């Protein structure tokens, strides 16, 4: 379910019209229709007012857009402390050497 669908779903649960919601957050009825139809999304300031008006939190609206976090795309806390923090502390020469060794070992493993 999209953010727009969640906005509409919550608005309907509260038995309020697009016009009423628009009045509550200070936009036009057309803006609400655009949010619900995914034509546009509210800017951050409006999003806070929208969350208040819909009596929900951001997790409710964004829950279907959030992807599972995998450790393939980011480091674990242990990896960060053991490797990344040390790498970031190196000067350019040290970083270059680490990158050379890493690339060499990576290519070796791919064979």
C-alpha positions in Angstrom: 0.0 0.0 0.0 1.4 3.4 -1.0 1.7 6.5 1.2 -1.2 8.1 -0.7 -3.3 5.0 0.0 -2.4 5.2 3.7 -3.4 8.8 3.8 -6.8 8.1 2.2 -7.3 5.0 4.4 -6.6 6.9 7.6 -8.7 9.9 6.5 -11.6 7.6 5.7 -11.2 5.8 9.1 -11.6 9.2 10.8 -14.7 10.0 8.7 -13.3 13.3 7.4 -13.4 14.6 3.8 -10.5 15.7 1.7 -11.7 19.3 2.2 -11.8 19.0 6.0 -8.3 17.5 6.0 -7.1 20.3 3.7 -8.6 22.9 6.0 -6.9 21.3 9.0 -3.4 21.4 7.5 -3.7 24.5 5.5 -3.7 23.3 1.9 -6.3 22.9 -0.9 -8.6 20.0 -1.4 -6.7 19.4 -4.7 -3.5 19.0 -2.7 -5.0 16.3 -0.6 -6.2 14.5 -3.8 -2.7 14.8 -5.2 -1.2 13.3 -2.1 -3.7 10.4 -2.1 -3.2 9.8 -5.8 0.6 9.9 -5.5 0.8 12.9 -7.9 2.8 14.8 -5.2 3.9 14.3 -1.6 3.7 16.8 1.2 6.8 18.7 2.2 8.2 18.0 5.6 6.4 20.8 7.4 3.1 19.8 5.9 3.9 16.1 6.7 4.0 17.0 10.4 0.6 18.7 10.2 -0.8 15.8 8.2 0.4 13.3 10.8 -1.2 15.4 13.5 -4.5 15.7 11.6 -4.6 12.0 10.8 -3.6 11.1 14.4 -0.9 8.7 13.2 2.9 8.5 13.1 5.2 8.4 10.1 5.7 4.7 10.5 2.0 4.2 9.6 2.3 6.1 6.4 5.7 4.8 5.4 5.5 1.2 6.6 5.1 -0.3 3.1 7.9 1.7 1.6 10.5 0.6 4.1 12.7 -2.2 2.9 14.3 -4.7 5.1 17.7 -3.7 6.0 20.3 -6.1 5.0 23.9 -6.2 6.1 25.0 -6.6 2.5 24.3 -2.9 2.0 25.7 -1.6 5.3 28.2 -2.6 8.0 27.3 -4.3 11.2 28.2 -2.5 14.4 31.1 -5.0 14.9 32.4 -4.5 11.3 32.2 -0.7 11.8 34.2 -0.8 15.0 36.7 -3.3 13.7 37.2 -2.0 10.1 35.4 1.1 9.0 36.4 3.3 12.0 40.1 2.4 11.5 39.9 2.9 7.8 38.4 6.4 8.2 41.2 7.3 10.6 43.9 6.6 7.9 45.5 9.2 5.8 45.2 9.1 2.0 48.3 6.9 1.6 46.9 4.3 4.1 43.5 4.3 2.5 45.1 3.7 -0.9 47.1 0.8 0.4 44.0 -0.8 2.0 42.0 -0.4 -1.2 44.8 -2.0 -3.3 45.0 -5.0 -0.9 41.2 -5.3 -0.7 40.8 -5.2 -4.5 43.6 -7.8 -5.0 42.1 -10.2 -2.4 38.6 -9.6 -3.8 39.7 -10.5 -7.4 41.5 -13.6 -6.0 38.3 -14.8 -4.3 36.2 -14.4 -7.5 38.4 -16.9 -9.4 
